[in-house]
Amino acid sequence: MTGTPSAPVPAPPTILRELLTEQAPLILFVLGLGFATAYWQHGFLPGTEAAFPLAGVKVPIWHIVWMGFWTGYTMAVVGEAAGIFALPYTMSILAFSNAHVTPTTQLLTLVNPLGALFGFRRNRQTNPRFAMWVCVGGACGGLIGPFVRVTILSDVKPFTFAVGLALVFAGGYLCYAAVRGFKNRLSATGIEAKFHQQVQDQKAKGNAPAGIPPGTPINTVSNDGTRLTIEFWGESWTLSKIALFNTGVGVGIISSALGVGGGFLLVPIFAAVYGLPMYVLVAATIPFVIILSGVGIFTYSVILPVFSGIAVAPEWAWGFFAAAGGIFGSWLAAKTQKYVPEHSLKLMLGGVTGLAGALYVIDVFVELPFRL
């Protein structure tokens, strides 16, 4: 007796189809929000001819979109949002450095990781149970950080000094992890070694040199009491839910005060303390920056004025224009991450990030020959 044949499993959408049916409508919608909020907030369209009123600078719209794209890509590929690159670029190159830059950058980090979220979801690099605990902590921290921004970090110099220290920390860790990752690749064990072997195997077969097998999921092995165990590509990690929550709170306070998504701190912590590879930690860091940024914007716009009488509104159009480019960049990062070894990315990002941070720190004590 012949059994009923099972229904065929539908093939995943092609990259082009996914771009046209999922990403393009979202990008166009966010871009439209940029134009709509410009007229709603100011009554005209800022750009080259007219300055953005809250930013106080004239910047072509295409430049803001481009900034969102390249910062969105370079940071999403290592599990972060665009904020830690977009913030210094906005302050130094585009000369938007007053208090409004903080919620404006958080608007970018709220929207731009959506492309990465959808892209990693297609890759099966998501795990809601892992993400939930750190995201709840981040939401709590996002209620506190804005109050730190308008008190301790209200002046420009302390603010840029804090940004510089954060960049130096992130850059130093990325460089250290790059060297360690290269050594691991030469060993016979670990994700880096498996990645290298997978690339060689794919090249031998004449296929695209993807280092991660397509569709490799991040599974939950156990979820008991205060412990959570996840598994990816034959490797497993046991995490404390309480530690994840507390980490989210601390990173949330610091990041919402600086006006960034928090990935620049969360990624090094997950990698250094928990030993998680980039391909796994994105399951928590990408949702985290979205949740934290949303709470941070709400706090700046609603809660902060009620309790302190200080209103720090974002430059809505600026944030949406940057986010439109950031969505495409972060989605592209999700599609290409599996082709890039971790140590190469960390070394490049660590060098640029550390240099930028060092210049910010030096500028507090010594006047540089150029403007930061």
SULBEL-V933128 format. One record per residue. N is the residue number from 1. RES is the residue in one letter. PSI is psi in whole degrees, 0 to 359 (999 if undefined). NEAR is the number of other ideal C-beta (glycine too) atoms within 10 Angstrom. Layout:
BEGIN
[[N;RES;PSI;NEAR] [N;RES;PSI;NEAR]]
END
This chain:
BEGIN
[[1;M;126;2] [2;T;128;4] [3;G;162;5] [4;T;125;5] [5;P;142;6] [6;S;152;6] [7;A;139;6] [8;P;144;6] [9;V;124;6] [10;P;140;6] [11;A;144;6] [12;P;151;13] [13;P;149;13] [14;T;164;9] [15;I;317;13] [16;L;317;8] [17;R;318;10] [18;E;321;17] [19;L;314;18] [20;L;325;12] [21;T;335;10] [22;E;309;16] [23;Q;315;19] [24;A;313;13] [25;P;322;10] [26;L;317;18] [27;I;315;21] [28;L;323;11] [29;F;314;12] [30;V;321;24] [31;L;319;18] [32;G;324;12] [33;L;325;19] [34;G;313;21] [35;F;318;14] [36;A;316;13] [37;T;334;19] [38;A;313;24] [39;Y;326;11] [40;W;318;11] [41;Q;325;17] [42;H;342;17] [43;G;4;8] [44;F;172;11] [45;L;108;14] [46;P;167;22] [47;G;233;18] [48;T;320;11] [49;E;324;9] [50;A;137;12] [51;A;150;14] [52;F;119;25] [53;P;314;14] [54;L;325;23] [55;A;327;22] [56;G;21;13] [57;V;154;16] [58;K;123;14] [59;V;131;21] [60;P;142;12] [61;I;322;20] [62;W;327;12] [63;H;320;16] [64;I;318;29] [65;V;317;21] [66;W;318;15] [67;M;315;25] [68;G;322;29] [69;F;305;21] [70;W;325;16] [71;T;324;29] [72;G;318;35] [73;Y;307;24] [74;T;329;21] [75;M;325;32] [76;A;331;33] [77;V;340;24] [78;V;21;25] [79;G;18;30] [80;E;166;36] [81;A;173;36] [82;A;347;35] [83;G;319;31] [84;I;340;31] [85;F;320;24] [86;A;325;31] [87;L;307;30] [88;P;326;24] [89;Y;318;16] [90;T;317;27] [91;M;319;21] [92;S;309;18] [93;I;316;13] [94;L;356;19] [95;A;29;14] [96;F;97;23] [97;S;9;20] [98;N;184;17] [99;A;334;20] [100;H;345;21] [101;V;334;24] [102;T;301;26] [103;P;334;28] [104;T;317;30] [105;T;325;30] [106;Q;333;35] [107;L;319;25] [108;L;313;34] [109;T;346;35] [110;L;317;25] [111;V;320;27] [112;N;328;36] [113;P;355;37] [114;L;322;20] [115;G;316;32] [116;A;321;34] [117;L;312;21] [118;F;322;19] [119;G;314;28] [120;F;329;26] [121;R;319;13] [122;R;327;18] [123;N;355;21] [124;R;25;16] [125;Q;54;27] [126;T;154;18] [127;N;96;21] [128;P;325;11] [129;R;323;15] [130;F;316;25] [131;A;329;22] [132;M;314;18] [133;W;319;22] [134;V;329;31] [135;C;321;23] [136;V;318;17] [137;G;319;26] [138;G;322;35] [139;A;321;19] [140;C;317;16] [141;G;327;24] [142;G;342;29] [143;L;343;18] [144;I;319;17] [145;G;316;27] [146;P;329;28] [147;F;327;19] [148;V;321;16] [149;R;319;24] [150;V;0;17] [151;T;280;11] [152;I;322;12] [153;L;32;21] [154;S;329;12] [155;D;154;10] [156;V;316;13] [157;K;309;12] [158;P;325;12] [159;F;311;23] [160;T;328;22] [161;F;318;18] [162;A;319;20] [163;V;317;23] [164;G;315;21] [165;L;320;16] [166;A;318;22] [167;L;320;25] [168;V;317;19] [169;F;310;16] [170;A;316;23] [171;G;318;24] [172;G;318;16] [173;Y;317;21] [174;L;319;26] [175;C;317;18] [176;Y;315;15] [177;A;330;23] [178;A;314;20] [179;V;316;13] [180;R;321;16] [181;G;323;23] [182;F;320;16] [183;K;321;11] [184;N;328;20] [185;R;329;18] [186;L;349;9] [187;S;183;10] [188;A;358;8] [189;T;168;9] [190;G;165;16] [191;I;317;24] [192;E;317;21] [193;A;318;14] [194;K;319;19] [195;F;312;25] [196;H;317;17] [197;Q;320;13] [198;Q;319;18] [199;V;315;18] [200;Q;320;12] [201;D;318;13] [202;Q;321;16] [203;K;320;11] [204;A;330;8] [205;K;357;8] [206;G;16;6] [207;N;171;9] [208;A;137;11] [209;P;62;12] [210;A;131;16] [211;G;345;22] [212;I;128;20] [213;P;135;12] [214;P;137;10] [215;G;16;10] [216;T;118;16] [217;P;162;14] [218;I;104;23] [219;N;152;12] [220;T;115;14] [221;V;315;11] [222;S;152;12] [223;N;75;12] [224;D;125;7] [225;G;241;7] [226;T;9;12] [227;R;145;12] [228;L;129;21] [229;T;126;15] [230;I;159;22] [231;E;141;16] [232;F;122;21] [233;W;43;17] [234;G;356;8] [235;E;146;15] [236;S;155;12] [237;W;134;18] [238;T;125;11] [239;L;146;22] [240;S;126;14] [241;K;324;19] [242;I;317;12] [243;A;321;16] [244;L;317;22] [245;F;312;19] [246;N;322;16] [247;T;317;25] [248;G;320;28] [249;V;310;19] [250;G;312;17] [251;V;324;28] [252;G;319;30] [253;I;310;23] [254;I;314;19] [255;S;319;31] [256;S;333;31] [257;A;323;24] [258;L;339;27] [259;G;29;33] [260;V;173;32] [261;G;341;36] [262;G;350;34] [263;G;329;31] [264;F;336;32] [265;L;320;24] [266;L;320;27] [267;V;310;29] [268;P;322;21] [269;I;313;18] [270;F;321;26] [271;A;318;23] [272;A;315;13] [273;V;316;11] [274;Y;348;16] [275;G;28;13] [276;L;137;26] [277;P;163;23] [278;M;324;24] [279;Y;345;22] [280;V;316;25] [281;L;340;28] [282;V;336;33] [283;A;335;25] [284;A;323;32] [285;T;322;32] [286;I;310;29] [287;P;326;22] [288;F;312;33] [289;V;330;34] [290;I;311;23] [291;I;312;23] [292;L;317;34] [293;S;320;31] [294;G;315;18] [295;V;320;25] [296;G;316;35] [297;I;318;25] [298;F;320;17] [299;T;315;23] [300;Y;321;30] [301;S;330;15] [302;V;304;10] [303;I;315;14] [304;L;314;20] [305;P;328;14] [306;V;317;8] [307;F;335;9] [308;S;347;13] [309;G;8;7] [310;I;121;15] [311;A;123;12] [312;V;89;22] [313;A;147;15] [314;P;158;25] [315;E;90;30] [316;W;312;22] [317;A;316;28] [318;W;312;31] [319;G;318;30] [320;F;322;27] [321;F;314;32] [322;A;321;34] [323;A;327;31] [324;A;314;29] [325;G;324;28] [326;G;326;35] [327;I;312;30] [328;F;317;22] [329;G;317;26] [330;S;325;34] [331;W;317;30] [332;L;324;21] [333;A;319;26] [334;A;328;24] [335;K;335;18] [336;T;351;14] [337;Q;323;25] [338;K;350;20] [339;Y;352;15] [340;V;125;17] [341;P;146;18] [342;E;318;26] [343;H;329;20] [344;S;315;12] [345;L;316;20] [346;K;321;26] [347;L;316;18] [348;M;309;16] [349;L;323;24] [350;G;319;21] [351;G;312;14] [352;V;315;15] [353;T;315;26] [354;G;321;19] [355;L;314;12] [356;A;317;22] [357;G;319;23] [358;A;321;16] [359;L;321;18] [360;Y;318;24] [361;V;315;17] [362;I;322;14] [363;D;339;18] [364;V;328;14] [365;F;331;8] [366;V;132;7] [367;E;119;6] [368;L;156;10] [369;P;0;4] [370;F;163;7] [371;R;135;10] [372;L;999;17]]
END
